[in-house]
Every structure is written in C-alpha cells, then in structure tokens.
Amino acid sequence: MDNTRGFTLIEVLIAMFVSLVIMGGAYMFFNNQQRQTTIQTNVSDAQQTLRAAMDFMSRDIRMIGYDPTNSDNFGITDIKFRDLDDSTSTTGNSFIRFTWDKIEDGVVANDETIDFGLVDSATITPGITDLYLRLPNDTNTRDVLSANIISLGLAYAYDNDNNGELDTDGAGDIIWAVDKDNDDDWDSLNTTTGVTAETGTPIDESTIRAVRIWLLSQSLSPDPKYTDTNTYIVGSHIITPNDNFRHRLQERTVLCRNMGL
C-alpha cells in the first residue's frame, strides 16, 4: 500500500500566498531603504555643495581690499544685481566684484579682479544653475565653484562715519543693506523677511566692512514623493521652490578686515 502523501491544492495555494506576502514585504523594505538612501545622498550632496562653495567664497571675500603697499587701488567695485546672463538687472541675482593685491605690488593685475555670481545653465552646464568665480580682466576666465546653487544672497554692513565700528540702527542692530534697485543708494534689508526699503543714502563701496552671504542649494535629482513648499530667505531673495528637489540654506558673515574694520 502506497502511503506517500503529497500537497493538496489548498496547501499549495496557502504556501504561495505566504510566499507572496513575504516577498512583498521584502520588496517594500528594500524599496523603502533604497529611497531613504537616495534621500540621504541628495541631502548630503546639497550640504557638501554648500559647504565647499561657502568656504571658497568666504576665503576670497575675506581678502577684499588687501593692499600692503597702501596704493588705494583695491576694494569692492560692483554690487549691482544681475541676470543669469551677467547683464545688470533690478530683478536679477546678488553679485559682487572686488579686487585684492595678490602679488603685493600696488597694481591691479589681470587675475586680481574677482566676480562671484550665478550663471545661466546654457552658458556652462545645460539645465543647471551654477555659482561661478570669474576673473573678468584675465581673458574673462570663468570657473564653476558649485553646480545646483539656485540662489545667492549678498548683503553689506558699512562704516559711514569711519569710527571703526559697523553702523547700527536705532535699536542698536547692525544695518545690513543692498542696492536692490541698482540706483547707487542703499536699501536697508530685513534679514528675517527679505524685505528691503529705500534709505536715500548714497553707496560708497569703500565704507563696506562686512559681507553677509546666503547660499541655497538644490539636490542633484528630484524625489517624486516629496514637494518642498518651504519659503527660504536668501538675503533679499524670497524663494519658494514648490518642486520635488530637496534644498539646503547656509548663511555666513565675513568681516573684511582689510577694508578698515
């Protein structure tokens, strides 16, 4: 008598169902872990991009006006807002041009005038906004400091009365200002709201003693399951991305000690 037993159809179906449940759970776990890894990679990329760009900018801006021969030939020369194609525009982005005496001879050489700004994607990297450093007098050499920097904010503190201290308002707070309308008069900046107000005070770049920098970076790739509806105050720029990219904002104040502070 053959007493070998097989599986009934019910048992087979149950086994298949249990296997599918286990496989589905494993897939969901793997998919979730992969998504979390992608998110962390995107966040890490954005943070590293910010850190490197901010360090580079801070290093050069700290040297503004370095002039060991007292030639009075070095300092900040342009803070007008510009479009992504470098043309001056009141609706554009923060920009700065300055000089410092790298070779200590008192004469502004080709590589001693420096620009920091944002450039349009068609110029260097299609589809991406870049933060660049440019040497306009040195055959217009342009170097990309960082890709995926979508906003650059710059503001300035000055010493109009030349008393060795940054000017303050009635509440004793440092006055941060920009030239938002490119009219060569300071516009006071509320660094919390990004709102500017005309002051009627003429700009004298030689009185600038500190530069405040904001950089807003964007992850390399979007996350279809995430939408960034946050509002970022990037100096005088108010940015609400409302897209699927992840963003990081970094801010730093650089004292221009070579400018007389």
C-alpha positions as CSV (number, residue, x, y, z in Angstrom):
1,M,0.0,0.0,0.0
2,D,1.5,3.4,-1.0
3,N,1.3,5.8,1.9
4,T,3.3,8.6,0.2
5,R,1.5,11.9,0.8
6,G,1.5,15.0,-1.5
7,F,0.3,18.5,-1.0
8,T,-3.3,19.3,-1.5
9,L,-4.3,22.2,-3.7
10,I,-5.3,24.3,-0.7
11,E,-1.9,23.8,0.9
12,V,-0.2,24.8,-2.3
13,L,-2.3,27.9,-2.5
14,I,-1.6,28.8,1.1
15,A,2.1,28.3,0.6
16,M,2.1,30.5,-2.5
17,F,0.1,33.2,-0.6
18,V,2.5,33.2,2.3
19,S,5.5,33.4,-0.1
20,L,4.0,36.3,-1.9
21,V,3.3,38.1,1.4
22,I,7.0,37.6,2.5
23,M,8.3,38.6,-0.9
24,G,6.1,41.7,-1.0
25,G,7.2,42.7,2.5
26,A,10.9,42.2,1.5
27,Y,10.4,44.3,-1.6
28,M,8.7,47.1,0.3
29,F,11.5,47.0,2.9
30,F,14.2,47.1,0.1
31,N,12.3,49.9,-1.8
32,N,12.0,52.0,1.4
33,Q,15.6,51.5,2.3
34,Q,16.7,52.5,-1.3
35,R,14.5,55.6,-1.1
36,Q,16.0,56.6,2.2
37,T,19.5,56.1,0.9
38,T,18.6,58.3,-2.1
39,I,17.2,61.0,0.2
40,Q,20.3,60.9,2.4
41,T,22.5,61.0,-0.7
42,N,20.6,64.0,-2.1
43,V,20.8,65.8,1.3
44,S,24.5,65.0,1.7
45,D,25.2,66.3,-1.9
46,A,23.3,69.6,-1.2
47,Q,25.2,70.1,2.1
48,Q,28.6,69.3,0.7
49,T,27.9,71.6,-2.3
50,L,27.0,74.4,0.1
51,R,30.0,73.9,2.4
52,A,32.6,73.9,-0.3
53,A,31.1,76.9,-2.1
54,M,30.7,78.9,1.1
55,D,34.3,78.2,2.2
56,F,35.7,79.2,-1.1
57,M,33.7,82.4,-1.3
58,S,34.4,83.3,2.3
59,R,38.1,82.9,1.8
60,D,38.3,85.3,-1.2
61,I,35.8,87.8,0.2
62,R,37.8,88.0,3.4
63,M,40.8,89.3,1.3
64,I,38.8,92.2,-0.2
65,G,40.9,95.3,-0.2
66,Y,44.2,93.7,0.8
67,D,46.7,96.4,-0.1
68,P,50.0,96.1,1.6
69,T,51.5,99.0,-0.4
70,N,48.7,101.4,0.6
71,S,48.0,102.1,-3.1
72,D,44.2,102.6,-2.5
73,N,43.7,100.7,-5.7
74,F,41.9,97.7,-4.2
75,G,38.4,97.1,-2.8
76,I,34.8,96.4,-3.8
77,T,33.9,97.8,-7.2
78,D,30.4,96.5,-8.1
79,I,27.5,95.2,-6.1
80,K,24.7,95.7,-8.6
81,F,22.1,92.9,-9.1
82,R,22.4,90.9,-12.3
83,D,20.5,88.4,-14.5
84,L,21.8,84.9,-15.1
85,D,23.5,86.1,-18.3
86,D,25.5,88.7,-16.3
87,S,23.6,91.7,-17.5
88,T,22.7,94.3,-14.9
89,S,19.0,93.9,-13.8
90,T,17.0,95.0,-10.8
91,T,15.1,91.7,-11.0
92,G,18.3,89.7,-11.0
93,N,20.6,88.0,-8.5
94,S,23.1,89.2,-6.0
95,F,26.6,89.8,-7.4
96,I,29.9,91.2,-6.2
97,R,33.1,92.3,-7.9
98,F,36.2,93.2,-5.9
99,T,40.0,93.3,-6.0
100,W,42.9,92.5,-3.7
101,D,46.6,92.6,-4.2
102,K,47.7,89.0,-4.6
103,I,51.2,89.9,-5.7
104,E,51.6,92.9,-3.4
105,D,52.8,95.4,-6.0
106,G,50.1,98.0,-5.7
107,V,48.9,97.5,-9.2
108,V,45.6,95.7,-10.2
109,A,46.8,92.7,-12.3
110,N,44.6,90.6,-14.6
111,D,43.8,87.9,-12.0
112,E,43.2,90.4,-9.1
113,T,39.7,91.4,-10.1
114,I,37.2,88.7,-8.9
115,D,33.5,88.2,-9.6
116,F,31.1,86.0,-7.7
117,G,27.6,85.4,-9.1
118,L,25.2,82.9,-10.6
119,V,25.3,82.0,-14.3
120,D,22.6,80.7,-16.6
121,S,22.5,77.0,-17.5
122,A,23.1,77.5,-21.2
123,T,26.5,79.1,-20.6
124,I,28.3,76.2,-18.8
125,T,26.1,73.3,-17.6
126,P,22.8,72.8,-19.5
127,G,19.9,72.6,-17.2
128,I,21.8,73.6,-14.0
129,T,22.4,77.0,-12.3
130,D,26.0,77.4,-11.3
131,L,27.8,79.6,-8.8
132,Y,30.9,80.9,-10.6
133,L,34.1,82.8,-9.9
134,R,35.2,84.9,-12.8
135,L,38.4,86.8,-13.4
136,P,37.0,89.4,-15.9
137,N,40.3,91.0,-16.7
138,D,42.1,87.7,-17.3
139,T,40.6,86.8,-20.6
140,N,37.3,86.6,-18.8
141,T,38.3,83.2,-17.2
142,R,35.3,81.6,-15.5
143,D,35.4,78.7,-13.0
144,V,32.4,76.9,-11.7
145,L,32.6,76.8,-7.9
146,S,29.4,74.7,-7.5
147,A,26.5,73.4,-9.5
148,N,22.9,73.4,-8.3
149,I,23.2,76.7,-6.3
150,I,19.8,78.1,-7.2
151,S,20.0,81.4,-5.2
152,L,22.8,83.6,-4.0
153,G,22.2,86.4,-1.5
154,L,24.6,89.1,-0.5
155,A,24.2,92.0,1.9
156,Y,26.7,94.5,3.3
157,A,27.4,96.3,6.5
158,Y,29.3,99.6,6.4
159,D,31.0,102.2,8.5
160,N,29.9,105.5,7.1
161,D,31.1,107.6,10.0
162,N,34.5,105.9,9.9
163,N,34.6,105.2,13.6
164,G,35.9,101.7,13.3
165,E,32.5,100.1,14.0
166,L,29.7,98.8,11.8
167,D,26.8,101.3,11.6
168,T,23.7,100.4,13.6
169,D,20.1,101.4,13.6
170,G,18.1,103.0,16.4
171,A,17.7,99.6,18.2
172,G,21.5,99.0,18.1
173,D,21.3,96.3,15.4
174,I,23.8,96.2,12.6
175,I,22.4,97.8,9.4
176,W,22.5,95.3,6.5
177,A,21.9,96.8,3.1
178,V,21.8,96.0,-0.6
179,D,21.3,98.0,-3.8
180,K,18.1,96.1,-4.8
181,D,17.1,98.7,-7.4
182,N,20.6,99.4,-8.7
183,D,20.3,103.1,-8.2
184,D,23.5,103.5,-6.2
185,D,21.6,104.2,-3.0
186,W,21.5,101.8,-0.1
187,D,18.3,99.8,0.5
188,S,18.0,98.5,4.1
189,L,17.5,94.8,4.4
190,N,15.3,92.9,6.9
191,T,17.3,89.7,7.1
192,T,14.4,87.8,8.6
193,T,11.8,88.7,5.9
194,G,14.0,89.6,3.0
195,V,12.1,92.9,2.6
196,T,14.1,96.0,1.5
197,A,13.4,99.7,2.0
198,E,15.0,102.7,0.2
199,T,17.2,104.8,2.5
200,G,18.4,107.5,0.2
201,T,21.9,107.0,1.5
202,P,24.4,107.0,-1.4
203,I,26.6,103.9,-1.7
204,D,30.3,104.3,-1.1
205,E,31.8,100.8,-1.5
206,S,35.0,101.9,0.3
207,T,32.9,102.1,3.6
208,I,31.8,98.4,3.4
209,R,33.3,96.4,6.3
210,A,31.4,93.1,6.2
211,V,29.6,90.9,3.7
212,R,26.8,88.5,4.6
213,I,26.4,85.5,2.3
214,W,23.4,83.2,1.8
215,L,23.6,80.2,-0.5
216,L,20.6,78.0,-1.4
217,S,21.5,74.6,-2.9
218,Q,19.4,72.0,-4.6
219,S,19.8,68.2,-4.6
220,L,21.1,66.7,-7.8
221,S,18.0,64.7,-8.5
222,P,14.3,65.1,-7.6
223,D,12.3,63.0,-5.2
224,P,8.8,62.3,-6.8
225,K,7.3,61.6,-3.4
226,Y,8.5,64.9,-1.9
227,T,7.5,68.5,-2.6
228,D,9.4,71.4,-1.0
229,T,6.9,74.1,-0.2
230,N,9.2,75.9,2.3
231,T,10.0,79.6,1.8
232,Y,13.7,80.4,2.0
233,I,15.0,83.9,2.8
234,V,18.2,84.3,0.8
235,G,19.3,87.8,1.6
236,S,16.8,90.0,-0.4
237,H,15.6,87.0,-2.4
238,I,12.5,85.2,-1.3
239,I,12.4,81.7,-2.7
240,T,9.6,79.1,-2.6
241,P,10.7,76.2,-4.8
242,N,7.5,74.2,-4.8
243,D,9.2,71.4,-6.6
244,N,10.5,67.8,-5.9
245,F,14.0,68.8,-5.1
246,R,15.5,69.0,-1.6
247,H,17.1,72.2,-0.6
248,R,19.6,73.4,2.0
249,L,20.3,77.0,3.0
250,Q,23.6,78.2,4.5
251,E,24.5,81.7,5.8
252,R,27.7,83.2,6.9
253,T,29.1,86.7,7.8
254,V,32.6,87.6,6.6
255,L,34.4,90.5,8.1
256,C,36.5,92.5,5.6
257,R,39.4,93.4,7.9
258,N,41.5,94.7,5.1
259,M,38.8,97.4,4.5
260,G,39.5,99.2,7.8
261,L,37.4,97.4,10.4
